[in-house]
């Protein structure tokens, strides 16, 4: 836990950085949830709102970076304080990428609405998105409370996201083999599932930053699920741009 400083203004600056990260994290949580709902229900309006809301997430990252630079310039933080402000900037970058992936999910909704559906696909991907959202919520809680054990627990849960990606990869591949008409939709679903897997990785990055902030040490190698979905992963990742 951080200690109070001799000047109230310094503490207010640090508190503001914490608050800004948590606010940005809440915005990203909402984006992930709404993108998952839009996907499941083929809701173009909801998807468009997610895309538009990403502008605010990007702007929040800019505000955080500006506040970090200002704090460094005015307060000249050292040791743990310097670690904290640098961590905040890195976390803002991970949150921005999470927002981009949620936006990418939403952008695919209108395209999917014009193609044949795949039974259960939207619901399955929403379940995966809800898992990532819950991981993000718990990661932000761990950061706010300085809870190293909770952060480590979230990292372990990323294996479940990987396993879901692998299971969906096999399921969508089967659909494409059985019904060529499903190829376009299934390819989009594969991109989305792979994006969600990458989102889980960014959440674990947030947890690693939270652990580093409290301990000054990086955690060891994170566990990963089976690499079945890595087949063609470069292509999937390349297609997930914003």
C-alpha positions in Angstrom: 0.0 0.0 0.0 1.3 3.4 -0.8 2.2 5.9 2.0 0.9 9.5 2.2 3.2 12.3 1.1 4.2 15.4 2.9 2.2 17.5 0.5 -1.5 17.1 0.0 -1.2 18.2 -3.6 1.1 15.3 -4.4 -1.3 12.8 -2.9 -4.1 14.3 -5.0 -2.1 13.9 -8.1 -1.5 10.2 -7.4 -5.1 9.7 -6.4 -6.2 11.3 -9.7 -4.0 8.9 -11.7 -5.6 5.9 -9.9 -9.0 7.3 -10.5 -8.4 7.9 -14.2 -7.2 4.4 -14.8 -10.2 2.9 -13.0 -12.6 5.2 -14.9 -11.0 4.2 -18.2 -11.2 0.5 -17.1 -14.9 0.9 -16.5 -15.4 2.4 -19.9 -13.6 -0.6 -21.4 -15.7 -3.1 -19.4 -18.8 -1.5 -20.8 -17.5 -1.7 -24.3 -16.7 -5.4 -24.0 -20.2 -6.1 -22.5 -22.0 -4.1 -25.2 -20.0 -5.6 -28.0 -20.8 -9.1 -26.8 -24.5 -8.2 -26.6 -24.5 -6.6 -30.1 -22.8 -9.7 -31.5 -25.3 -12.1 -29.9 -28.4 -10.2 -31.0 -27.0 -8.8 -34.3 -27.8 -5.4 -33.0 -26.4 -2.8 -35.4 -27.3 0.2 -33.2 -25.6 -1.2 -30.2 -22.6 -2.1 -32.3 -22.4 1.5 -33.7 -22.5 2.9 -30.1 -19.5 0.7 -29.1 -17.6 2.0 -32.1 -18.4 5.6 -31.2 -17.6 5.1 -27.5 -14.1 4.0 -28.4 -13.3 7.6 -29.2 -13.8 8.4 -25.5 -11.6 5.6 -24.5 -8.8 6.8 -26.8 -9.2 10.4 -25.4 -9.0 9.0 -21.9 -5.7 7.4 -22.7 -4.4 10.7 -23.9 -5.6 12.4 -20.7 -3.8 9.8 -18.6 -0.6 10.1 -20.5 -0.7 13.9 -20.2 -1.4 13.6 -16.4 1.6 11.2 -16.1 3.9 13.6 -17.9 2.6 16.5 -15.7 3.2 14.6 -12.5 6.7 13.6 -13.5 7.5 17.2 -14.4 6.1 18.8 -11.3 6.7 16.2 -8.6 9.8 14.4 -9.9 8.7 11.1 -8.4 11.3 8.6 -7.3 11.3 4.9 -6.3 7.8 3.6 -5.7 6.1 6.7 -6.9 8.0 6.6 -10.2 7.1 3.0 -10.6 3.5 3.9 -10.0 3.2 6.7 -12.6 5.0 4.6 -15.3 2.7 1.6 -14.5 -0.3 3.8 -14.9 0.8 4.8 -18.4 1.4 1.2 -19.4 -1.9 0.1 -18.1 -3.6 2.9 -20.0 -2.0 1.5 -23.2 -3.3 -2.0 -22.4 -6.8 -0.6 -21.8 -6.7 1.3 -25.1 -5.9 -2.0 -26.9 -8.8 -3.7 -25.1 -11.1 -1.0 -26.3 -9.8 -1.4 -29.9 -10.6 -5.1 -29.8 -14.1 -4.5 -28.5 -14.6 -1.9 -31.3 -13.4 -4.5 -33.8 -15.9 -7.0 -32.5 -18.7 -4.4 -32.9 -17.5 -3.5 -36.4 -18.1 -7.1 -37.6 -21.8 -7.1 -36.4 -23.3 -5.4 -39.5 -21.3 -7.7 -41.8 -22.5 -10.8 -39.9 -26.1 -9.6 -40.0 -25.9 -9.8 -43.8 -24.7 -13.4 -43.8 -26.3 -16.7 -42.7 -26.2 -17.3 -39.0 -24.4 -20.2 -37.2 -26.4 -21.7 -34.4 -25.1 -20.8 -31.0 -22.1 -18.9 -32.3 -23.2 -15.5 -31.0 -24.1 -16.9 -27.6 -20.8 -18.7 -27.3 -18.7 -15.6 -28.2 -20.7 -13.6 -25.7 -19.9 -16.1 -23.0 -16.2 -15.7 -23.9 -16.5 -11.9 -23.8 -18.3 -12.0 -20.4 -15.3 -14.1 -19.1 -12.9 -11.5 -20.3 -15.0 -8.7 -18.9 -15.1 -10.3 -15.5 -11.3 -10.9 -15.6 -10.9 -7.2 -16.4 -13.2 -6.1 -13.5 -11.2 -8.3 -11.1 -7.9 -7.0 -12.5 -9.0 -3.4 -11.9 -10.1 -4.3 -8.3 -6.7 -5.9 -7.7 -5.0 -2.8 -8.9 -7.2 -0.5 -6.8 -6.7 -2.5 -3.6 -3.1 -3.5 -4.2 -4.2 -7.2 -4.0 -1.3 -9.3 -5.4 -3.1 -12.6 -4.8 -6.2 -11.5 -6.7 -4.0 -10.3 -9.6 -2.3 -13.7 -9.7 -5.7 -15.5 -9.7 -6.8 -13.5 -12.7 -3.7 -14.4 -14.6 -4.4 -18.1 -14.0 -8.0 -17.7 -15.3 -6.6 -16.6 -18.7 -6.1 -20.4 -19.5 -9.9 -20.7 -19.6 -10.1 -18.0 -22.3 -7.4 -19.8 -24.3 -9.3 -23.1 -24.0 -12.6 -21.5 -25.2 -10.7 -20.1 -28.2 -9.4 -23.5 -29.1 -12.8 -25.1 -28.7 -14.5 -22.5 -30.9 -11.7 -22.8 -33.5 -12.5 -26.5 -33.9 -16.3 -25.9 -33.8 -16.2 -23.2 -36.5 -13.8 -25.2 -38.6 -16.3 -28.1 -38.5 -19.1 -25.8 -39.6 -17.1 -24.6 -42.6 -16.3 -28.1 -43.7 -19.9 -29.2 -43.4 -21.5 -26.1 -45.0 -19.6 -23.9 -47.3 -22.3 -21.2 -47.0 -21.1 -20.7 -43.4 -17.5 -20.0 -44.3 -17.8 -16.2 -44.3 -19.6 -16.0 -41.0 -17.3 -18.6 -39.4 -14.2 -16.7 -40.5 -15.5 -13.6 -38.8 -16.4 -15.6 -35.7 -12.8 -17.0 -35.7 -11.4 -13.5 -35.9 -13.6 -12.4 -33.0 -12.7 -15.4 -30.8 -9.0 -14.8 -31.5 -9.4 -11.1 -30.6 -11.0 -12.2 -27.3 -8.0 -14.4 -26.6 -5.7 -11.5 -27.2 -7.9 -9.4 -24.9 -7.4 -12.0 -22.1 -3.6 -11.5 -22.7 -3.9 -7.8 -22.2 -5.9 -8.3 -19.0 -3.0 -10.5 -17.7 -0.6 -7.7 -18.7 -2.7 -5.4 -16.4 -2.4 -7.9 -13.6 1.4 -8.2 -14.1 1.6 -4.4 -13.9 -0.4 -4.4 -10.7 1.9 -7.0 -9.2 5.0 -5.1 -10.3 3.6 -2.0 -8.7 3.2 -3.7 -5.3 6.2 -5.9 -5.3 8.8 -4.3 -7.6 9.1 -7.7 -9.3 7.7 -9.2 -12.5 5.7 -12.4 -12.1 7.0 -15.6 -13.8 5.8 -16.9 -17.1 2.0 -17.0 -17.4 0.2 -20.3 -18.1 -1.2 -20.7 -21.5 -3.8 -23.1 -22.9 -3.4 -25.5 -25.8 -2.1 -23.8 -28.9 -4.6 -25.4 -31.4 -5.9 -21.9 -32.3 -2.4 -20.7 -33.2 -3.0 -22.4 -36.6 -3.2 -19.4 -38.9 -3.0 -17.1 -35.9 -0.9 -14.5 -37.7 -3.6 -14.1 -40.3 -6.2 -13.8 -37.6 -4.3 -11.2 -35.7 -3.5 -9.3 -38.9 -7.2 -9.0 -39.6 -8.0 -7.6 -36.2 -6.7 -4.1 -36.9 -8.7 -1.0 -36.1 
